[in-house]
């Protein structure tokens, strides 16, 4: 909901799990060979739990991209000493792939929870989310923060979850009553590893190193206030400054949001969402025209409290906070206006904040 691109800067993030799911069913196997069937992709992969570092299937071919997520989770879990049993797993997803809605994190957490249940060891949900993040960082090769995996593992119904990515303390924060989360999928897809994500992360690290000349006690952009950044603007190359300005102001917006949500101020919270979009568009430069059109169109519709792109950017979805009474009309009109302005079709659907991963 807020806190985009700050989780790898030690900041505060405010995600919510939504009622879109990766659903896994499994049967145990009496071997060390995993069989994974991705129904939506009409694809099957078999790989050994004993040579995961090679990233090969049992025929010696490279793992397909989608299979690296479960294989990476297995690799990390075993490297931390957790015993895994081979499973025959079939899974399907109602989370759009590559749309900025954390489909990869949902797969990772789903497999981790499944292996935990099948293998019998214990691990709290925060630690489980951290291991899933490690799998995406070290195995898949995406230098993501913890927010997506954390939300998938620890979501609370009708609440956002505030995570301090430095202390790892977290708490549930109530979302405004009689509102819904409306997702608008632009239909534009991106590959996260090729999207400039790692480049922006490097810019943030550069900003910290340069600002340490004035503020030697800082270790992340989390430690820098908006006023401090403005005072030392001349120290930073313009592009690095813009990236840092997004992060520093976004952390400030999350802190403001806590007061607004606890006071039930839906209008104020929605305005922060819009400010986040502008910052992601202008300073972090991860928006695209289609996402901007969705946000601008949404703001003009009755019942819309806030709108912004969600996820890493460069395509994917917007998230909108909409008064429940206006949801049906909002969905119809937003889809129509997007089609008229872009010639493209947006899938627009209602969601609600949901519990994180569960076993049935």
N, C-alpha and C positions, 0 to 999 in steps of 0.2 A: 504493500500500500504506500509506503514511503521508505526511503533509505537505499535507493538504487546506487550501486557502485561504491558503497562505503564499507561493505563488510570486509574487504581486503585492506582497508585503511584504519582498522581498529575502532570503527564507529558504531553507532546505534542503528539498528535496522528494525523495521516494523512490517514483517510479512504476515500473511494469513494463508492457511491451507484452505483450498476450495473443494467443493464437492464434484471434482473430476478425478478419475481414478485410474491407476494401473492395477489391474486385477490379475493375480498370479494363482495358478493351481498347480499342485505338484504331487508326484509319487516318488518314494525313495527308490534308489537303484543300488544294487549290490555290486558296485564297481567304483572306479575313480573317474568315470567319464560322465560329464554333464551333458544332458540333452536339453537344449533351449529352443522353444518354438515361438517365434514372434508372429502371432496370427495376423496382425494388421499389415505386416510386411510380407506375409506369405513366405517366410524364410525360417530355416532351421539350422542350428549350428551345434556341433558336438565338439567339446574340448576337454582335455584332461585337467584335473585339479593339481596334477603333479609337475607340470612344466608351463605354468601360466606366464612366466616372464618372457617366454618366446613369442607370445601372442599368435599362436598357430592353432588351427583346428586339428582334429585327429588325423586328417589326411595330409597335414603339413602345409596347408594353404594359410595365408594371412587371415586372421579373424576379420569378419566384416565389421564395419564401424559400430553397428548397433550392439554387437556381441561384446565389444570391449567394456561396456558398462557392467554387465554381470560378471564378466571375467575379472575386471579390475577390482570389484568388491571382494571376490573370492581371494584374489592375490593379496589384498591388503589384510583381510581377516586372518588368513593363514600366516602372513608375515608377523602378525601380532600374537600368534600362538593359539588362535581359535581353531578348533577341529571342525572340519566341514564334511558333511556327507553328500555324496553325489545324488542329484535329483533329476527327474524328468519334469521340466517346467514348461507350462504353456501360459503365455500372458498376452493380454490385450489392453488397450489404453483408450480412455476418452480424453486424455490430455493431448492437445495438438502438439505434434513433433516440430521442434525448431521454431516455436512461436513465442518464446519468452515466458512460458508458463511452467518452466522447470520440469519438463518431461524427463530429462536425463536424471535429475535428482530423484524423481518419483520412482523410476526404475531401480536406481541404486538402493534407495531406502527399502523398497519392496523386496528386493532380493536379500538384503541384509536381515530384515525382519523374518523372512522365510527361513533362511539358514539358521538363524538363532532358534526358531521354533523347532526346526528339524534336528538340530544338533544338540540342543539342551543346555548350552552355556548361557550365562547371564551377562547383560551389559545394559547400562542405562541409556536412554534415548539420546541424550546429548552426546555421549561418547560414540554411540552408533552413527550419529550424523557426522561427527568428525572423521570417522573412518571412511564413510562414503565420500566426503570431501577429499580425503587423501587419495582415494581411488581415482577420482576425476583429475586431480592435480598430477599425480605421479604415473598413472597408468594410461589414462585417456589423453592427457597432455593439455588440459584446459586449466588455467591458473585461477580457478574460481574461488570465491570466499565461501563462508559456511552457511549463508542465509537460506539458500534453497533447500539444502538437505535438512537443516534444522526445522524449517517450517513443515516439510513433509513428515518428519518424525514426531513433531511436538505440537501440531496445530490444535487449537481449542475452538469448539463450536461457538459461533456468534462472536468471536473475538479475533483481534490481531494478537500477535505475540511479539513483545519487545525483547530483543536480544542485544545485550552488550557484548560485542564480538571480542572485546578485550578481556573482561572479567568472566565472560560466559554466564553471567547472571541473566535470568530472564523472567518475565511475568506476562500473564495474559492481560490485554487491555480491551475493554468492551468497544465494539463498533457501534455507530449510532443506531438506535432502534428504528424499525420500519424503513430500513434501507436495504438495498441489494447491491451486490457486486456484479456489474455487467461487463463481460469481456467482449471486445470487438477484435476479431482476427482479420488483419489486413490482407491475408493471403500471400504476403511477401515473406519468403523464407531466407534465412541466413545460416551460415556455418559458423558456430561460435569461435572455433579455433582460427578461422580466417577473417574474423570480423574486426580486428583491431583491438580486441579486448586486452590482450597481453601488452600491446603498445601503450594503451592508456594506463595500465597498471604500472608500467615502467615510468611514465611521466609523473605519476603520484610519488613514486619512490625518489625520483630526481628532485621533486619539490621539497621533500623532507630533508634530503642531504643539503640542499642549498639553504634552507631556512635554519638548519642547525648552526650556521655561522652566526646567527643572531639569537636563536633560542636553542642553546645546546642541550637542554633537557628534553626536547621532543624526540619521540621515536616513531610517530606516525602522524598523519594529518589530523587524526582525532585530537591531538594535543594543541592544535592551532585554532584560534578564534577567528571569526570573520574580520575583526578589526586588526588583528596581528597580520593577517595575510595582506590586507590592503596597505598597511604601513610598510611592508617589505616587498611590495609588488615589483619594484625595480630590480630586485635580486634574481627574478625568475624570467626565463624566456617566455614570450607571450603565450605560446601554446601550453607550456607547463603551468603557467599561472591560471589559465582558463580551466584546465583540468582540476587543479587544486581548488579553485573557487567553487566548482560544482560540489566537490566532496565536502568542503568546510561548511558551505551553506546548507547542504543537504542534511548533515548531522545536526545543524542548528534547527532545521525544520522538524526533524524527528523529535527533538526535545520539546519544541513548541506544541507538537501534535499531542503529546501525552496530556498536557493540561487541557487542551481542547476536547479530547475524547473523554477524559474523566468528567468534564463538565457538560458532556452531551452536545457540544457545539459542532454539529454536522457541517454547517456552512463554512465555518472557519477551517475545519479539517479539509474540506473539499478544495478550498482556495490554496492550501498548501500543496495539494496534489497538482494543481495547475502550475504553481510556481516550480515544482519539481520538473514538470515536463519542459517548461521554458529553459530551465538550467541544463537539462539533458540535451535539449536541441541546440542551444547556443554555446554553452561552455564545454560540455562533454562531447558534443557533436556525434551523437549516436542515433538521432532520429532520422527519418526519411520523409519525403513529402506525403506519402500515404498515411503515416502515423499522425503527422501534423494535421492533415485534413480530418481524420477521425476525431482528434481532440477538439479542433476548432468547431466542427459540426456539433459535437456532443454538447459543448458549452451553451449552444443556442437553443437546446431542446428543454422543454418543461421537465422539471424534476431532477435535472442533472446537478449534483452538488460539486463534483470534481472529476477530472479526467487527466490521464497521463499515459505515456508509453510505459510498458512494463517489461522487465527482462533486460538483457544486455543491450537491446536496441538493434539497429540496422535491419529492421523488419519485425515481424511478429505481431504482437497485440497491444491494444490499449486496455486499461482498466478504468472503469467508471463507477463512481458511487452515485446511485440513483435512488430517489424516493420510491418505495415499493409501489405506491399507487400509480406511478407513471411508467413503470418498467415496460409494460407491453407496448405502449405507444412509442416509448424511447427506442426500443429495439427495431420496430418497423421503420421509423423515420430515419434512424441513423444508417441502417442498411441501404435505404433508398437514396439518401443524400450521397453516400459514399459511391454508389454505383453511378449516380448522375455526374459527380465531380471527377471520377477517375476512370470510369468504364470497367472497374473491377468489382468483384463480388466479395463482400465481407460477411463472415459468419459472426453473428452477434447473439449471445446467449447469456442467460441469467445464472448466477452462481451465488452461493452463500458461504460464509466462513464455516469451516468444517473441522472435525477431529482429524488428527494425523493418522498415520498408518495403523491399521488394525488387523487382527486375526479373526477369522470366522471358522 
